[in-house]
């Protein structure tokens, strides 16, 4: 029989490595300020995921049984926030002075992660039901989750840093940031579409 925590680690890695709003922010920050100055954002990401997974797993799943509209509202709010974030990154990409300043706040990272639909996927599908029936087991599953999350987050911010490691790439930073903005826009649109066509 397969170890459920090992399976959780594998599936968590597959979901976390996929581009999305949180990874786009890590890439954007890595582009602008490098890995070391991006590292506090990883803590904000971890806190955001843990908060959202706990909220979905312990509370919203129970509430949704009597309120089927609740997940729809949460997804719509997530889509709207991601859209605003995409617009913010696009606006900042036009000015090179924003490239040398920290573009992503801890608040932006935390809120984006809390509202990231991946957290709902983790809570409703990937985390075993037992994780929300026992505080001790929840702690173990969150521990496995964080062990997987940290190196993937470092990887995304490192990728951003590598893209600007050479001076010749620096002039392309606004274009890369606009690309990151378009990724967020696409993610917001696909989330909105999934809600409206469900």
C-alpha positions as CSV (number, residue, x, y, z in Angstrom):
1,X,0.0,0.0,0.0
2,X,1.3,3.4,-1.0
3,X,2.2,5.9,1.8
4,X,-0.4,8.7,1.6
5,X,2.1,11.3,2.7
6,X,4.5,10.3,-0.1
7,X,1.7,10.5,-2.6
8,X,0.8,13.9,-1.1
9,X,4.4,15.1,-1.6
10,X,4.4,13.9,-5.3
11,X,1.1,15.5,-6.2
12,X,1.8,18.6,-4.3
13,X,5.1,19.0,-6.3
14,X,3.2,18.5,-9.6
15,X,0.7,21.2,-8.7
16,X,3.1,23.7,-7.2
17,X,5.5,23.6,-10.1
18,X,2.8,24.6,-12.6
19,X,2.9,28.4,-13.4
20,X,0.2,30.3,-11.6
21,X,-0.3,33.6,-9.8
22,X,2.0,32.8,-6.8
23,X,4.8,31.5,-9.0
24,X,4.5,34.4,-11.3
25,X,5.1,36.8,-8.4
26,X,8.1,34.8,-7.3
27,X,9.5,35.0,-10.8
28,X,8.8,38.7,-11.0
29,X,10.5,39.4,-7.7
30,X,13.5,37.2,-8.7
31,X,13.8,39.2,-11.9
32,X,13.8,42.5,-10.0
33,X,15.5,41.9,-6.7
34,X,17.2,38.5,-6.8
35,X,16.7,35.4,-4.7
36,X,18.0,36.7,-1.4
37,X,15.6,39.6,-1.2
38,X,12.8,37.4,-2.5
39,X,13.2,34.9,0.3
40,X,10.7,36.7,2.7
41,X,8.1,36.2,0.1
42,X,8.5,32.4,0.4
43,X,7.5,32.7,4.1
44,X,4.4,34.8,3.0
45,X,3.5,32.2,0.4
46,X,3.8,29.3,3.0
47,X,1.7,31.2,5.5
48,X,-0.9,32.0,2.8
49,X,-1.2,28.4,1.7
50,X,-1.4,27.0,5.2
51,X,-4.1,29.6,6.1
52,X,-6.1,28.9,3.0
53,X,-5.8,25.1,3.1
54,X,-6.9,25.2,6.8
55,X,-9.8,27.5,6.0
56,X,-11.0,25.4,3.1
57,X,-10.4,22.1,4.9
58,X,-11.8,22.8,8.3
59,X,-14.5,25.4,7.6
60,X,-15.5,26.2,4.1
61,X,-16.0,22.5,3.0
62,X,-18.6,22.2,5.8
63,X,-20.2,25.5,5.0
64,X,-20.4,24.7,1.3
65,X,-22.7,21.7,2.0
66,X,-25.6,24.1,2.7
67,X,-24.2,27.0,0.6
68,X,-23.3,25.8,-2.9
69,X,-22.8,29.4,-4.0
70,X,-19.9,29.9,-1.6
71,X,-17.1,28.3,-3.7
72,X,-18.3,30.3,-6.7
73,X,-18.1,33.6,-4.9
74,X,-14.6,32.7,-3.6
75,X,-13.4,31.8,-7.1
76,X,-14.9,35.1,-8.5
77,X,-13.1,37.1,-5.9
78,X,-9.8,35.2,-6.6
79,X,-10.2,35.9,-10.3
80,X,-10.8,39.7,-9.7
81,X,-7.8,40.0,-7.4
82,X,-5.5,38.2,-9.8
83,X,-6.7,40.5,-12.6
84,X,-5.9,43.6,-10.5
85,X,-2.5,42.2,-9.7
86,X,-1.8,41.6,-13.4
87,X,-2.7,45.2,-14.2
88,X,-0.4,46.4,-11.4
89,X,2.6,44.4,-12.7
90,X,1.9,45.6,-16.3
91,X,1.8,49.3,-15.2
92,X,5.1,48.9,-13.2
93,X,6.8,47.1,-16.1
94,X,6.9,50.3,-18.1
95,X,9.2,52.1,-15.8
96,X,12.8,50.8,-15.3
97,X,13.0,52.4,-11.8
98,X,10.5,49.8,-10.6
99,X,12.9,47.0,-11.7
100,X,15.4,47.9,-9.0
101,X,12.8,48.4,-6.3
102,X,11.0,45.6,-4.6
103,X,7.9,45.0,-6.7
104,X,6.1,42.4,-4.7
105,X,5.0,43.2,-1.2
106,X,4.5,40.6,1.5
107,X,0.8,41.5,1.6
108,X,0.5,40.9,-2.2
109,X,2.2,37.5,-1.9
110,X,0.1,36.5,1.1
111,X,-3.3,37.6,-0.3
112,X,-2.5,36.1,-3.8
113,X,-1.6,32.8,-2.2
114,X,-4.7,32.8,0.1
115,X,-6.9,33.4,-3.0
116,X,-4.9,31.0,-5.2
117,X,-7.3,28.2,-6.4
118,X,-4.5,25.7,-5.9
119,X,-5.2,25.9,-2.2
120,X,-8.8,24.8,-2.8
121,X,-7.4,21.9,-4.9
122,X,-5.0,20.9,-2.1
123,X,-7.7,21.0,0.6
124,X,-10.5,19.4,-1.3
125,X,-8.6,16.8,-3.3
126,X,-4.9,16.2,-2.5
127,X,-4.9,16.4,1.3
128,X,-6.3,13.2,2.8
129,X,-9.6,13.7,4.6
130,X,-7.9,12.5,7.8
131,X,-5.8,15.7,7.8
132,X,-8.9,17.7,8.7
133,X,-10.0,15.3,11.4
134,X,-6.9,15.3,13.5
135,X,-4.7,18.3,14.4
136,X,-1.6,16.0,14.7
137,X,-2.2,14.5,11.2
138,X,-2.9,18.0,9.8
139,X,0.5,19.1,11.2
140,X,2.3,16.2,9.5
141,X,0.6,16.8,6.2
142,X,1.4,20.6,6.4
143,X,5.0,19.6,7.2
144,X,5.2,17.5,4.0
145,X,3.6,20.3,2.0
146,X,6.1,22.9,3.2
147,X,9.1,20.6,2.5
148,X,7.9,20.4,-1.1
149,X,6.9,24.1,-1.4
150,X,10.2,25.8,-0.3
151,X,12.5,24.4,-3.0
152,X,10.0,25.0,-5.7
153,X,9.5,28.6,-4.6
154,X,13.3,29.0,-4.5
155,X,13.4,27.6,-8.0
156,X,10.9,30.1,-9.4
157,X,12.7,33.1,-7.9
158,X,16.1,31.7,-9.1
159,X,14.7,31.4,-12.6
160,X,13.8,35.1,-12.4
161,X,17.3,36.0,-11.2
162,X,18.9,33.9,-13.9
163,X,17.0,35.7,-16.6
164,X,18.6,39.0,-15.5
165,X,22.0,37.6,-14.6
166,X,23.6,39.1,-17.7
167,X,23.4,42.8,-18.3
168,X,22.1,42.1,-21.8
169,X,18.9,40.7,-20.2
170,X,18.3,43.8,-18.1
171,X,16.8,45.7,-21.0
172,X,14.3,42.9,-21.6
173,X,13.1,43.0,-18.0
174,X,10.0,45.1,-18.8
175,X,9.0,42.6,-21.6
176,X,9.5,39.7,-19.2
177,X,7.4,41.5,-16.6
178,X,4.6,42.1,-19.1
179,X,4.8,38.4,-20.0
180,X,4.3,37.6,-16.3
181,X,1.4,40.0,-16.3
182,X,-0.2,38.2,-19.2
183,X,0.2,34.9,-17.4
184,X,-1.7,36.3,-14.5
185,X,-4.3,37.7,-16.9
186,X,-4.7,34.3,-18.5
187,X,-5.0,32.6,-15.1
188,X,-7.7,35.0,-14.0
189,X,-9.6,34.6,-17.3
190,X,-9.5,30.8,-17.1
191,X,-10.7,30.8,-13.5
192,X,-13.5,33.2,-14.4
193,X,-14.4,30.9,-17.4
194,X,-14.5,27.8,-15.3
195,X,-16.9,29.5,-12.9
196,X,-19.2,30.8,-15.5
197,X,-19.3,27.6,-17.5
198,X,-19.6,25.2,-14.5
